[in-house]
Amino acid sequence: MKISETILDRLPPQAVDAEKAVLGALLLEKDVYEKISSFLDTGHFYLDSHQRIFEFIKKNLIQKQPVDLITVTKSLKDSSLLDSVGGPQYLTSLTQNVASAAHIEAHARIIAEMYYKRESIHKATEIISMSYDGKDVEEISHQWQNSASQVENIFMVADSGTHIRKVLKDTIEEINRDSVALKQKHSPGIPTGFQTFDNASGGWRNGDLNILAARPGVGKTSFALHFALHAAFSGYWVNFYSWEMKKEDLARILIAAVSDIYRSNIRDGRLEDEDWKRINKAVGQLENLPVIFRDASGMNIEQVQSTVRENYRHSHCDFVVIDYLQLISPVKKTAIREQEVAQISRTLKLIAQTRNIPVLALSQLNRTAEGERPKLSHLRESGAIEQDADNVLFLHQSDENQNMIQLTIAKHRRGRQGSLDISCNDQMTRFQEITLKS
């Protein structure tokens, strides 16, 4: 068997400092265990000593025994394992380096990600060995499928479920947060920039996959930038992935929106001294906004998921915008386009749910929607988009008034449906709501 020594001799992916932070937080605050119990388990820790400590903490919590530095130290000592984990001094050091238990979920996800990478290496090595050993192609293919399934489940560790008391407690807390936000005239979610729309929907809500669909030329990208801009002005980190336009072109549209200069003049350089003053002022308003642009041409959906995960780890991802869904490359190409789009749609839904952030994906409508008012059956290439989406929004422009666009909420899992009339300038850089009609 010829496996590269440069791979085998390298230190496996690990995050020992994150492991220490999680264990220290658990020793200080037992209630934080519920935040990580659904995706972090004993085997995910890299160090054996950390596995033993976590297992005793988990065991005590399940048995409703007190968990703190004294009780865990005693449990390990009674089991003759205290010295093997570094003794009481090491346990004490775990608690001394915890700045706050509030970040335990982020640290726990780092641990799970490192375990994911180690398991990926392990599974790939098994398949390499099978290939060198002359195993049948079907057997190797079966191993690939099993390995992929096992690795995917790392972030979905099976647990015993959540008692209704805890579910109700979390639900009431969420309702209370929404109520407080409403009294303060804030959206429970990320604001959209249209107050009537926010009142009907609550804004972009965490965990939701939102689809904004229209025929070409109606203004999907301009609307997406409007939504991104208002989210960023409200202090939310926006990750904007574009397969169709370069980031410099997107920036030109934003400058046009803020400076109120025709985007065609900015595009072609037809600018006077007064225009430059307005542009410089607009740049001053935009340059410190929490927005990350990504020229995504050629990126597949797995790469999108990976970059979102990385930005989220650094607290730089609160809202993801995809422009647009049908241009994303699938990880696994198939002869049936609908299956590829379904794979992409479900991964976007997974991103929204696992990171608990809203995702807005732009989508094309099929040709049968030409000249008609859009409906769900017009979503292009896959019924999975309608199925996976929490909210589906349509843009429709009438032939009579090119400066009027109708934004229709065609599917809404949390609120009511309806249509919002929006006026826009002929450069599609400024939008203003008019009314919401049921």
NORGI-V301415 format. One record per backbone hydrogen bond with DSSP energy under -0.5 kcal/mol. CO is the residue of the C=O (numbers start at 0). NH is the residue of the N-H. Records with the same first field share a line. If there is no record, write none. Layout:
CO: NH ; NH
This chain:
0: 2
3: 6 ; 7
4: 8
6: 9
14: 18
15: 19
16: 20
17: 21
18: 22
19: 23
20: 24
21: 25
22: 26
23: 27
24: 28
28: 31
29: 32
30: 33
31: 34 ; 35
32: 35 ; 36
35: 38 ; 39
40: 43
41: 44
46: 50
47: 51
48: 52
49: 53
50: 54
51: 55
52: 56
53: 57
54: 58
55: 59
56: 60
57: 61
58: 62
59: 64
60: 63
65: 67
67: 71
68: 72
69: 73
70: 74
71: 75
72: 76
73: 77
74: 78
75: 80 ; 81
76: 79
80: 84
81: 84 ; 86
82: 85
85: 89
86: 89 ; 90
87: 91
88: 92
89: 93
90: 94
91: 94 ; 95
92: 96
94: 97
96: 98
99: 102
100: 103
102: 106
103: 107
104: 108
105: 109
106: 110
107: 111
108: 112
109: 113
110: 114
111: 115
112: 116
113: 117
114: 118
115: 119
116: 120
117: 121
118: 122
119: 123
120: 124
121: 125
122: 126
123: 127
124: 128
125: 129
126: 130
127: 131
128: 132
129: 134
130: 133
135: 139
136: 140
137: 141
138: 142
139: 143
140: 144
141: 145
142: 146
143: 147
144: 148
145: 149
146: 150
147: 151
148: 152
150: 153
151: 154
152: 155
153: 156
162: 165 ; 166
163: 167
164: 168
165: 169
166: 170
167: 171
168: 172
169: 173
170: 174
171: 175
172: 176
173: 177
174: 178
175: 179
176: 180
177: 181
178: 182
179: 183
180: 185
181: 184
189: 203
192: 194
193: 197
194: 198
195: 199
196: 200
197: 201
199: 415
201: 188
202: 204
203: 189
204: 207
207: 209 ; 358
208: 389 ; 390
209: 360
210: 212 ; 392
211: 362
212: 394
213: 364
214: 217
218: 222
219: 223
220: 224
221: 225
222: 226
223: 227
224: 228
225: 229
226: 230
227: 231
228: 232
229: 233
230: 235
231: 234
236: 317 ; 318
237: 239 ; 291
238: 240 ; 320
239: 241 ; 293
240: 322
241: 295 ; 296
245: 248 ; 249
246: 250
247: 251
248: 252
249: 253
250: 254
251: 255
252: 256
253: 257
254: 258
255: 259 ; 260
261: 265
262: 266
263: 267
264: 268 ; 269
268: 270
271: 275
272: 276
273: 277
274: 278
275: 279
276: 280
277: 281
278: 282
279: 283
280: 284
281: 285
282: 286
285: 288
288: 290
289: 237
291: 239
293: 241 ; 295
295: 298
298: 328
299: 303
300: 304
301: 305
302: 306
303: 307
304: 308
305: 309
306: 310
307: 311
308: 312
309: 313
310: 315
311: 314
317: 357
318: 238
319: 359
320: 240 ; 322
321: 361
322: 242 ; 243
323: 326
324: 327
328: 300
330: 332
334: 336
335: 338 ; 339
336: 340
337: 341
338: 342
339: 343
340: 344
341: 345
342: 346
343: 347
344: 348
345: 349
346: 350
347: 351
348: 352
349: 353
350: 354
351: 355 ; 356
357: 319
358: 209 ; 360
359: 321 ; 361
360: 211
361: 324
362: 213
363: 379
365: 368
366: 369
368: 371
374: 377
375: 378
377: 365
381: 384 ; 385
382: 386
383: 387
384: 388
389: 412
390: 210
391: 409 ; 410
392: 212
393: 407
395: 397 ; 405
400: 403
402: 423
403: 397
404: 406 ; 421
405: 395 ; 407
406: 419
407: 393 ; 409
408: 417
410: 391
417: 408
418: 420 ; 436
419: 406
420: 433 ; 434
421: 404
422: 431
424: 427
429: 424
431: 422
434: 420 ; 436
436: 418
